[in-house]
Amino acid sequence: MIRIAAFMFMAACTGYGFYAFAQGRPDARPTVVSVGSSSSNGISFAWLYDATERTVYVCRVGAAADSLDCKAKTTLP
């Protein structure tokens, strides 16, 4: 009787261990994803999507490549 109870207890602990391990997995999504880029007259643009904040950013680099300007364009619902 004790062996059966011990086996049932160990099976329950193992099942809970698998459940707890599955719930604690880290989020593997990238935080910022490049949506696209373009270039015109020496000015480059890049659009980025931030999945954690659900925001789209546009970044602009001038011809001198020394100034980087990024602004949030919109927040998705």
MARZAMAR-468798 format. One record per atom (N, C-alpha, C): residue in three letters; atom name; x, y, z. Coordinates in steps of 0.2 Angstrom, whole numbers, plus 5000, padded with zeros to 4 digits. Layout:
N
ala CA X Y Z
...
END
This chain:
77
met N 5004 4994 5000
met CA 5000 5000 5000
met C 5004 5006 5000
ile N 5010 5006 5004
ile CA 5014 5012 5004
ile C 5018 5013 4998
arg N 5020 5008 4994
arg CA 5023 5008 4988
arg C 5018 5011 4983
ile N 5012 5009 4983
ile CA 5007 5012 4978
ile C 5006 5020 4979
ala N 5006 5021 4986
ala CA 5005 5029 4987
ala C 5011 5033 4985
ala N 5017 5030 4987
ala CA 5023 5033 4985
ala C 5024 5034 4977
phe N 5022 5029 4974
phe CA 5022 5029 4966
phe C 5017 5035 4964
met N 5011 5035 4967
met CA 5006 5040 4965
met C 5009 5047 4966
phe N 5012 5048 4972
phe CA 5015 5054 4974
phe C 5020 5056 4969
met N 5025 5052 4968
met CA 5030 5053 4963
met C 5027 5055 4956
ala N 5022 5052 4954
ala CA 5019 5053 4947
ala C 5016 5060 4947
ala N 5013 5062 4953
ala CA 5010 5068 4953
ala C 5015 5074 4953
cys N 5021 5073 4957
cys CA 5026 5078 4957
cys C 5029 5078 4950
thr N 5030 5073 4947
thr CA 5033 5073 4940
thr C 5028 5077 4935
gly N 5022 5076 4936
gly CA 5017 5079 4931
gly C 5017 5087 4933
tyr N 5017 5089 4939
tyr CA 5018 5096 4941
tyr C 5024 5099 4939
gly N 5030 5095 4939
gly CA 5036 5098 4937
gly C 5036 5099 4930
phe N 5033 5095 4925
phe CA 5033 5096 4918
phe C 5028 5102 4917
tyr N 5023 5103 4921
tyr CA 5018 5109 4920
tyr C 5022 5115 4922
ala N 5025 5115 4928
ala CA 5029 5121 4930
ala C 5034 5123 4925
phe N 5038 5118 4922
phe CA 5043 5120 4918
phe C 5040 5123 4911
ala N 5035 5120 4909
ala CA 5032 5123 4903
ala C 5029 5130 4904
gln N 5027 5132 4910
gln CA 5024 5138 4911
gln C 5030 5144 4912
gly N 5036 5142 4914
gly CA 5041 5146 4915
gly C 5046 5147 4909
arg N 5044 5145 4903
arg CA 5048 5146 4897
arg C 5049 5153 4895
pro N 5055 5155 4893
pro CA 5056 5163 4891
pro C 5053 5164 4885
asp N 5051 5170 4883
asp CA 5048 5172 4877
asp C 5054 5173 4872
ala N 5053 5170 4866
ala CA 5059 5170 4862
ala C 5057 5174 4856
arg N 5052 5179 4856
arg CA 5051 5183 4851
arg C 5056 5189 4851
pro N 5059 5191 4845
pro CA 5063 5197 4845
pro C 5060 5203 4847
thr N 5063 5208 4850
thr CA 5060 5214 4852
thr C 5059 5219 4846
val N 5064 5220 4842
val CA 5063 5224 4837
val C 5064 5221 4830
val N 5060 5221 4825
val CA 5060 5218 4819
val C 5060 5223 4813
ser N 5065 5223 4809
ser CA 5065 5227 4803
ser C 5059 5226 4798
val N 5055 5231 4797
val CA 5050 5230 4792
val C 5052 5231 4785
gly N 5056 5236 4784
gly CA 5058 5238 4777
gly C 5063 5244 4778
ser N 5066 5246 4772
ser CA 5070 5251 4771
ser C 5070 5254 4764
ser N 5072 5260 4763
ser CA 5072 5263 4757
ser C 5078 5269 4757
ser N 5080 5271 4751
ser CA 5085 5277 4751
ser C 5083 5281 4745
ser N 5083 5288 4746
ser CA 5082 5293 4741
ser C 5086 5299 4742
asn N 5090 5301 4737
asn CA 5094 5307 4737
asn C 5098 5307 4743
gly N 5102 5302 4744
gly CA 5107 5302 4750
gly C 5104 5301 4757
ile N 5097 5300 4757
ile CA 5094 5300 4764
ile C 5091 5293 4764
ser N 5093 5289 4770
ser CA 5091 5282 4770
ser C 5085 5282 4776
phe N 5080 5278 4775
phe CA 5075 5277 4779
phe C 5074 5269 4781
ala N 5072 5268 4787
ala CA 5071 5261 4790
ala C 5065 5261 4794
trp N 5061 5256 4793
trp CA 5055 5256 4797
trp C 5056 5249 4802
leu N 5055 5250 4808
leu CA 5056 5245 4813
leu C 5049 5244 4817
tyr N 5048 5238 4819
tyr CA 5042 5236 4823
tyr C 5044 5233 4830
asp N 5042 5236 4835
asp CA 5044 5234 4842
asp C 5038 5230 4845
ala N 5039 5223 4845
ala CA 5033 5219 4847
ala C 5031 5220 4854
thr N 5036 5221 4859
thr CA 5034 5222 4866
thr C 5030 5228 4867
glu N 5031 5234 4863
glu CA 5027 5240 4864
glu C 5022 5241 4859
arg N 5022 5236 4854
arg CA 5017 5236 4848
arg C 5018 5243 4845
thr N 5024 5246 4843
thr CA 5025 5252 4840
thr C 5029 5252 4834
val N 5027 5256 4829
val CA 5031 5256 4823
val C 5035 5262 4823
tyr N 5042 5262 4822
tyr CA 5047 5267 4822
tyr C 5049 5268 4815
val N 5051 5274 4813
val CA 5054 5276 4807
val C 5061 5280 4809
cys N 5066 5277 4806
cys CA 5073 5280 4807
cys C 5076 5283 4801
arg N 5079 5289 4801
arg CA 5082 5292 4795
arg C 5089 5294 4797
val N 5093 5292 4791
val CA 5100 5294 4792
val C 5102 5298 4786
gly N 5105 5304 4787
gly CA 5107 5309 4782
gly C 5113 5307 4778
ala N 5115 5311 4773
ala CA 5120 5309 4769
ala C 5127 5309 4772
ala N 5128 5313 4778
ala CA 5134 5313 4781
ala C 5135 5306 4786
ala N 5129 5303 4787
ala CA 5129 5297 4791
ala C 5131 5298 4798
asp N 5131 5304 4801
asp CA 5132 5306 4807
asp C 5126 5307 4812
ser N 5121 5308 4809
ser CA 5115 5310 4813
ser C 5109 5304 4811
leu N 5107 5301 4817
leu CA 5102 5296 4816
leu C 5096 5299 4820
asp N 5090 5299 4817
asp CA 5084 5302 4819
asp C 5079 5296 4819
cys N 5076 5294 4825
cys CA 5071 5289 4825
cys C 5065 5292 4829
lys N 5059 5291 4826
lys CA 5053 5293 4829
lys C 5048 5288 4829
ala N 5044 5288 4834
ala CA 5038 5283 4835
ala C 5033 5286 4830
lys N 5030 5282 4825
lys CA 5025 5284 4821
lys C 5018 5282 4823
thr N 5017 5276 4826
thr CA 5011 5274 4828
thr C 5011 5269 4833
thr N 5006 5268 4837
thr CA 5006 5262 4842
thr C 5000 5258 4840
leu N 5001 5252 4839
leu CA 4995 5248 4836
leu C 4991 5245 4842
pro N 4985 5244 4841
pro CA 4980 5242 4847
pro C 4981 5235 4849
END
